[in-house]
C-alpha cells in the first residue's frame, strides 16, 4: 500500500462538477492498493500517517502531528501509484489491486483514520473520474510504502 501525503492548507475533490469532499489544513492523501495488501498494511500505514510530524511548532520546526493541529484528511484512491514503467512508455497497472480487493481496504483506511482522529474523513469515490485541487503547504510531500517498513 502506497500513500502520497501532501501537507495542505486546503484541498477538495470534485466529481462530475459536484464537490465530493473538502478540507482545510491537514493532509491530502493519494492511496494506492496492491493485490497483496491486508488489514495489517492499513493499520501500519494509518498509524504512520496519524503520527507524521510535519506541521510547524511555535519555533517553526516540523514537529507537530495531525492531531496536534486539529488537522483533517482528504483521502483519494489512486491505482496509478502502482504503475510499472520498466518496459516501454505505456505504464502497466498489473500491481494495482482489482476493485474487489482494493475497495474494502480503501474503506478500512477511511474507517481507521476516522476512528483514530475522531472525525469524518473527506474522500473521493473509488473508480470515479475525480478532479482534485489543493494548495500544498510548504510544499511538503511524503511517500510511504507499507512494504518498505525496514
N, C-alpha and C positions, 0 to 999 in steps of 0.2 A: 504494500500500500504506500503510495507516494502522496505527500502533501506539499503543495507550494503555498507558503504562508506569506501574505503581504500585510504589513502594518499599514493601516489606512486611517485617514481622518473621516472618510465616508466611502460607502460602496453601495451599489444597487444592482439588481438583476431584473431584466425586463423580458417578458415572453409575449410575443405577438402584440407588442405595443402596450402591454399592461405590466406595471411594476409588480413583481412577484415577491421580492424581498429587498429590504433596505436597512442599512445600519449606519451609525455614526462611528466614533472612534472604536477601533478594535482590529480584528483580522478578517481579511477576505481570503478564503482558503479554496484552492482547487484541489480536489481529491480524486486520485486515480486508483482504481481497484484492479488487482490482477487475480488470475484464476485460483491461486493457492493462498490467498489471504483468508484470515479467520477472525473470530471474535477477539482472539489474543492480539492480533495486529491492531484492531480497532481500539482496544483498551490501552495498549502501549503507546500508540500514536496519539490518542486522545489525551493521555496524561502529559506527553511531551508538549503538545500544543498548549494546554492549560497552564503548564509551568514555564513556558518560554518567556524569559525575562528580556524583553526588547523595548520596553517603554521607559521613558526618561523619569528619573527621580528628581528630588529637589536640586541636586548638583548637576543635572543634565546628563547623567550617566544612564546607559541602558541597564536598568536594574530592577524594574517592576514587571510583574506578570499581568495577564489579562484581568484577573480578579482584583488586583490592587488598584487598577484604574477604572473598574466597573465597565470594562470593555464588552463589546459584542462580537458575534461571529456571523459572517455570511459564508455559507458552505455551498460549493458548486461541484457537481460531479463532472469529471473530465477524463474520459477514457484515453484521450490522446497523450496523456502523460506517460503512457506505456508504449509509445511509438518506438519502433526499431527503424533506424535509418542506416544500418550497416551495409545494406546492398541497395544500390540504385538510388533514385531520388524520390521514389514514392514510398512513404512510410508504411510499415506493416504494423497492424494493431493486434497481432496474434496473442500477445501477452496480456491484453486487456481482458478483464473478466466479462463473460456473457451476462446479459441482464439478470438471469435467474440467480446468479451468484452475486453480482455487483449491487443490485437494488437492495437486498436485505442488509448487506454490510454498510452501504451508504446510509440507510435508515438507522442502523445500530449506531453509527458515528453521530448522527444528528441527536439521537436519544442520549448517548453517553455524554456528549458535550453539554447538552441542555441540562442534564442531571447534575453534572459537575459544576457548572456555572450557576445553576439555579435560575435560568432564564431561557426564553424561547430562542432557538437558533433560526436565523433567517436562512433560507435556502432557495435554490433553483428547483427545476423539475428534471428528474432523470430522463435523459434522451431527448429533451426539448432543444430547439434552436434558441439559444439564450443570448442576450446582449448584456454584457457585464461592464459596468462603469465603476471607476474607483479613483480616488486620489491617494496615491501611495505616499505615505508619510515617511520621509527620510531621504530617499527611498530605503525601505528595509524589506528585503525579500529573503526568506529562508526556505530551503528544500529539505524535507525529512523523508527518508525511505525506511519503512519498518523492517525491511530485510537487511539493513546496514546498522545493526544495533551495537556492533563492537567497534 
